Amino acid sequence: MSTQTASGPSDVCLLVEGGYPYLLGGVSSWTDSFIRSFPDKRFSLVAFTTSDQERTRKFDLPANVERIVDVPIDACPPGRL
């Protein structure tokens, strides 16, 4: 699990699966537009991925994204679910 940290609580936490900000496509583009449409809100992202998914960002994150937590869902240690 990787984390980009920020101080203080966010206004909005988005749970995103398999896409934003690592893949281009309709849902990822919508997510980016949604975040950008609320520049006065601070966002945290929880990105559910798979361990073999490349985690190279395809989007330049807006300034109001303060934190990203990557959660590879197929790499959970036994007994942790």
C-alpha positions in Angstrom: 0.0 0.0 0.0 1.5 3.4 -1.0 0.4 6.7 0.5 0.8 10.3 -0.5 0.2 12.2 2.8 -1.2 15.6 3.6 -2.0 17.3 6.9 -5.6 17.6 8.2 -8.8 15.9 7.1 -10.0 16.0 3.5 -13.5 17.2 2.6 -14.2 14.3 0.2 -12.8 10.8 0.1 -13.3 9.0 -3.3 -13.0 5.2 -3.5 -11.9 4.4 -7.1 -11.5 1.0 -8.6 -8.9 0.1 -11.2 -8.8 3.4 -13.0 -8.1 6.9 -11.9 -5.4 8.2 -11.9 -3.6 5.2 -13.5 -5.7 4.4 -16.6 -7.3 6.5 -19.3 -11.0 6.1 -20.0 -14.5 7.3 -19.5 -14.8 6.7 -15.7 -11.3 8.1 -15.1 -12.0 11.2 -17.2 -15.3 11.7 -15.3 -13.5 11.4 -12.0 -10.8 13.9 -13.0 -13.5 16.4 -14.2 -15.5 15.8 -11.0 -12.6 16.6 -8.8 -11.7 19.7 -10.9 -15.2 21.0 -10.7 -14.8 21.5 -6.9 -11.6 23.4 -6.5 -12.6 24.6 -3.0 -12.8 21.0 -1.7 -9.9 18.9 -0.6 -9.9 15.3 -1.9 -8.4 12.0 -0.7 -8.4 9.0 -3.1 -8.4 5.4 -2.2 -7.4 3.6 -5.4 -8.2 -0.1 -5.4 -5.8 -1.9 -7.8 -4.3 -5.3 -8.5 -0.7 -6.0 -7.6 0.2 -6.4 -11.3 -1.4 -3.1 -12.4 1.1 -0.5 -13.4 0.8 2.5 -11.1 2.1 5.2 -13.4 -0.2 8.2 -13.3 -1.9 9.0 -16.6 -3.5 12.2 -15.2 -1.8 15.3 -13.7 -3.6 15.5 -10.4 -5.4 18.7 -9.6 -4.0 20.7 -6.7 -7.0 19.8 -4.5 -6.0 16.1 -4.4 -4.2 15.9 -1.2 -3.7 12.2 -0.6 -3.7 9.0 -2.6 -3.7 5.5 -0.9 -3.1 2.6 -3.2 -4.7 -0.7 -2.0 -3.8 -3.7 -4.1 -6.8 -6.0 -3.4 -5.2 -9.2 -4.5 -2.1 -8.8 -2.2 -3.9 -8.8 1.2 -2.1 -11.1 3.7 -4.1 -14.2 4.8 -6.6 -13.5 7.6 -6.7 -9.7 7.0 -10.0 -9.5 5.2 
